[in-house]
């Protein structure tokens, strides 16, 4: 009889041992992380994606290649456009979109800028290359030279942005604060920048020194559409400033600003981009 009855303690230990073994095995299975999904897009990863050449070089690329839309300058619009995009497993940029809109012109330029950027080193998560969503702020800030001061009669000055009229076509009338139609290049902004790119002669010294960037030029669009009084307000040196002035001085006429059916002259500030 004694040998056929198991000890209650042995039975209990046996059950506990089995239970602990089963629980331990189950716990180990749950600790194994699943492999990342091939199509999943991650916002947070163990090893984030980075632009080729590093973040500082990428920031310089954005600054050097940004084209401030003339219409936004004319309206005095400044601010930051937050852009999101996906860095694919190949390092290419895809699904670029605006998260915080600022204006149609600046939003479109921010998207163009990001799309034209370099490839990225893709993100890694759990030792696997994955897709990651990246957020980049693109800031648009007009240079100090885009501000002008006009006298309103003899009493008080009015500070205006580059969008405002510098002087009226009629000297007997006070300067007009806002035109009915701002000045713009004939054929549109893109046509003007295309002309600049086509007719640009990259200075040999700047090419040898591998200098690139944008020269900010201020000029006046006269009532007849001609561009005059050009001056550099943000210099680059190595012949780039002189070439930027040459381009503005020889550029095609613009459509002048209009107020109450009459053409007016208007001051503008635009970047002339130099890229190797």
Secondary structure, DSSP 8 states (H G I E B T S, - for coil): -TTTS--HHHHHHHHHHHHHHHHHHHHHHHHS-----SS-EESS-SB--EETT-HHHHHHHHHHH----HHHHHHT--EEEEEEEEE-TTS-EEEEEEEE---HHHHHHHHHHHHTS--EE-EEETTEEEEEEEEEEEEE---GGG-EEEEETTTEEEEE-TTSEEE-SSTTS---SS-SB--EETT-HHHHHHHHHHH----HHHHHTT--EEEEEEEEE-TTS-EEEEEEEE---TTHHHHHHHHHHHS--EE-EEETTEEEEEEEEEEEEE--
